[in-house]
Amino acid sequence: MRLFGRRNEPAPDPAGGIAEFWAWWAQARPELDAMAAAGETGRLAEWIGPAVQVVHPSLVWEIVPGRAAGRALVVTSAGDPELRPTAHRWAAAAPPADGSWEFHPSRRAAPDPTGLVLDAGGYELALDGLVLGLRVPHGSPRIDVVAHHPVFTLLEEETRTEAALLALDRLLGEDEVARWVGDVSAAAYEPIDAVPAVHLPGVVADLASGYRDEQWALLEGRTASGARLVATARHPLRPVDHPLLDQHIEITLPYAHRDAEGLPAGSSLEALRDVEERLAGRIGRLNGRAVLAAHLSAEGQRVLHLYADPASEAASCARELSAGWEEGRPRVDVTADPGWIAVSPFLT
């Protein structure tokens, strides 16, 4: 079934829209089953499209063959990190899959992409004719891609790029693209050293093998006033790995003992380490519903950036833990941040 696109309209409340969608689905299910069985794609679009828009007007949906069920309804953010939590909460609220329907918040990789043909601006794009130029910048956990297909010579740049991105989703799956693919361009001419696109999953698997264990990166810089800044961040740090953690919790702890460059020293450094250890223990008991993304120290303050499921107790845990800090007045700020904008300098 063809893809149905976006519309720019004021966004409704996602939680209310999700509940409304699934109430509608339960009521409309017999008619939807009959339309799907009869191949009435136009009528399905007339029914499902407006219901998805109630969840959020910028979500994209499609119906594809299911893995276990006969068909899958995919409602996706189409790579928009601000909308990814909404799509995942929509899927989390779905009824159990059955023989007819299953539900996904992102596009899945095609089981056999070699025989797949996509629509690209009204032209057929067969994936077995797609080739890719691949480059992994030194030290990067991402692959930059230059895509080429003969049909690209007939398309405008924007349409070529959209087609290339959709092809990558079919090759890897949308979430794997978000994890491992960096810059994407679509070229009218075949790049040097291009390889058939079907080799991309193998290249990604090889890259991913180097990041199986938890890693942290140490970074240094300067504040706006020129003071030294030291930060530690998860590496790779990617919102797609934690799609329901869209609540940002920022803990600011002023410290009393610092070195000549304003970084923590002596008993303050020990106290900060103790807080982080206790915080890690609290987070661990939340069973994946919160994660420490990064922390930084400069000019007498340490700032810790947590992301959490708003329905978890992470924010109250942060407040309780900070209340015992004795070296100055701590601050805990809690905001919605589905795109992880607050830690954007650390995203990889």
N, C-alpha and C positions, 0 to 999 in steps of 0.2 A: 504494500500500500504506500502511496506517496506520502511525503512528509508535509505537514501543515505548519506554516510559519508563525512568526511573531506579530504582535500588534502592540503599539505603544499606547497604553492606557493606564490610569491610576491603579495601583496595586491594591487588591482587597486584603483582608486579614487572612494570612495563610492557614492558621489553625481552623478558623471557621469555614474557610473554603474547602479544606481537606475533608472535614466532617460532612459538609454539604455534598461534596462529590461522592463519597462512599455511600451516603444515604440514597442519593440519586441512582448510583450504580446498582444497588440491591433491588430497587424498584424497577429499573429499566432493563435488567439483565435478560429476561425472556425475549424482549424485542431485539436487543443487541445480538443475542445468540442467533436469532432467526436471520437478521441482516448479514451477519458474518458468514453463516452457512450458505446463504444465497449469493454471496459475493457482491452485495450491494454497498460498495465502498463509498459512494456518494452520500447515501443516507447515513452511514456510520459517521462520516465526517460531520454531517449536519447535527447529529446527536452528541457525539463525543467532544467535538471542538468547543462548543460553548460551555460544557461541563468542566473541561480542563481550564478554560479561561477564568472560571470562578475561583479556582485555586490560585492562579496568578496569570495575568494576561500575556506574560512573556515566556511561559513554558512552551515547549515543543513536544508534540506527541506523534507516535506512529504505532502501527500494528505490524508485527513481524512474526514469522514462525517461532513457536516456543521451543524450549529445550525439552521440557517434560510435558507441557500442555500443548494443545493444538495450535494456540497462538499466544503471543505476548503483547500486552499493552505497555508501551514504554512512554513514560512522561519524564522529560529530561530538561535540565537547565541549558543544554547544548553548549556546555563549556563555560557558562557564566558562573563564577564562584559565588556571587551574591545570591544566586537562586538555588545552588546545589543543596543546601539544607532543606529547602522547601520540597524539592523533588524527592529527597530521601525520606522526609517525614510523610509525604504522600504514600510512598511505597510501604513504609513501616505500618501504616494504618490500613493497608489493603487486606481483604479477606484471604484465607489460605488458598493457594493455587489448587486447581482441580484439573480434570482432563481437558477442559476447554480453554481456560485462561490462566496465565501467570502474569506477574507485574514487576516491572523494573524501573529504577530511577535514572538509568543511564543506558546508552546503547551498548549492546554486547558485540563481541567479535563474531563475525560470521563463521560457522563451522567449516565451510569450504569457500573461501573468498575467490578462488581462481575462477569459478563459474559465475560470479556475481556481476550484474550489470546495473549501474546506477544512472539516474537521470542527472545530467549536467547542463542546465540551461536549455533543455529541450533536445539535447544530444545524448546518445548512449555512450557511457563510459564503462567499458569492460575492465575489471580489475586486473585481468591477466595481461592487459596492455599498458599498465601503469608501471613506471620505473621511478626510482628514487635516488637522489644524491644524498648521502648520509655523512654527517660530520659530528664528532663528539669533541667539543672544546676541552682543552686540558683542564682536568680537575672538576669538570661539570658532570652532574648526574643526569644530563639531558642530551638528546640527540637532535641536532638541527637537520631539517628535512627540506630538500628541494624536489618537488614532484613534477613529473612530466607525463603527459598522455597525448597522443596525436590529436585528440579532439580539442586540446587546449588552444590550438592555433585558431580555432573558430570562436573562442570565448573572450569576454572582457576579463580583466585581471581579477575583479572582485568575484565574479562567477567561478573562475578557475580556482581561486583560493577556497571558496566554499565547497567546491567539489572535492578538492584535495583533502580538506579537513574531514568531510564525510567519509571519504575512502579510508582515511587513517582510522576513523572510528570502527569501520567494518573490519579492518585488518587486526587491530589491537583491542578494541573496546574503548569506549569513551574515557573511562577512568584511567586506563593505562596510558592513553594519550596525554591526559593531564599530568600523570606522574613522570613520564619519561621523555616526552617530546617537547623540544624547545621552540625555536623559530621555525615557522612553516611558510614556504613560498611555493607558488605554482608557476612553472616556467613554460613558455611557448616552445622552447628548444630543449633537447635532451641534455642534462648536465654531464660533465665529464665523470667517468667512473660510476655511472649510474648502475644500479642493480635492480632486478625485478622486485616489485613491491612485496611479493610473498615472502621475501627474506627478512622483512622488518621485524616480525615477532622474534626470530632467532637473535637478531642484533640486540633487541631490547632485553631479552632474557640474559644475554651475556653481560650487558651493562648492569642490570639489576642484581646480578650475582655478587657484585662488589658492595652492595648496600643491604645485605640481609640482617646484619647486626646493628643494634642501636649505636649511632655515632653522634658526636657533638663537635662543633667547630668553634675555635677560639678566634675572635676577631678584635681588632683594635682600630681606633679612630680618634677623632677630636670632636668636642662639643662645639656649639656655636661660638662660645667664648674662647675656644682654643685649648681647653683642658683635655687631658688624656681620658679616653673612654675605652673600657674593656668589656666585651660582650661574649656570651656563650650561647649558642643556639643549636637546636637539633639540626642534623644534616643527614639527608635532605629534610627540609621543613616544607610541608605541603598540605594545604587545607583538604585536598581530596582524600588524604589518608584518615581524616577525622570529620566526615561530612555533617555530623550532628552537633559538633562542638562550635557553635556560633556565638557563644557568649564570651566576651573578653573580660578578664579579671586582671586588673593591673594593681600590683602591690608595691607601694613605695616605702622603703625603710631607710630613714636617715641614720648614718652611723657616726659615732663620736670619734673614733680613732682612725686616722688616715695618714697615708704617707705624703711625701712632698708633692706628689702629683694628684692628690685628692682621692686615691684609691684606698679601700679598706685595709687596715693593718691591725696586728696584735689581737686583742680580745674582741674587737669588732668583727674581724674576719672570722674568728672562731664562732661568734654568735650568729653571724649570717649563715655559716655552714650548718649550724645546728637547726636554724629555721628551715633551711632548704631540705634537710634530711627529714624533719618532721612533716614538712609539706609533701614530700615524696611519699611518705607513709600514708598520709591522708588521701592523696590522689590514688594510690594503689588500691585502697579500699573502695574506691568508686567504680572499679571494674571497667576502665576504659571510657568513663564519662567525663574525664578531664585530663588535660595534658599540660605540662610545663613546656612552653615553646621556646622561651629564651629569657635570659636575664642580663642586665648590664649594670655597670658601676661607673660612676663619675661624679666629681664635685660633691662628695660626701653623701651620696644617695645610691642605694641599690634598687633597681626596678625589676620586678619579676612579672612576666607576661604569661598568664594561664589562659587556656581556652577550655570551655566546658559546655556540656548540655545544660541549657537553662533550667531543665527540670531536675537537675542533680542538686546536691548539697554543697557544691564546690564553693560558691560565693560565701555561704555562711561559714564554711571551714576556713576560708581565707581570712574572714573577719575575726574569727575566734583566735586563730593563730597569731595574727598581727596585733591583737589586743595586748598580748604579753610582751611586746617589744619595749625595751626600756631605754633606748638610746636617743629617743626623740619621738615626735608624734608620727605614727604610721598613717598611711592613707590607703584605702582600698576603693578603687573605682570600677564599677561594673557597667558595661555597655554591650549592646548588640553589635557584632562585627562579623557577619557571615563571610566576608571576603578576606578576613585576617589583615585588614589594612594597617592596624597598629604595629604589626611586625613585618610589613612589606619589605623593609630593607634586608630581612633575613630569609625571605622565601627563596626556594631553589627549584 
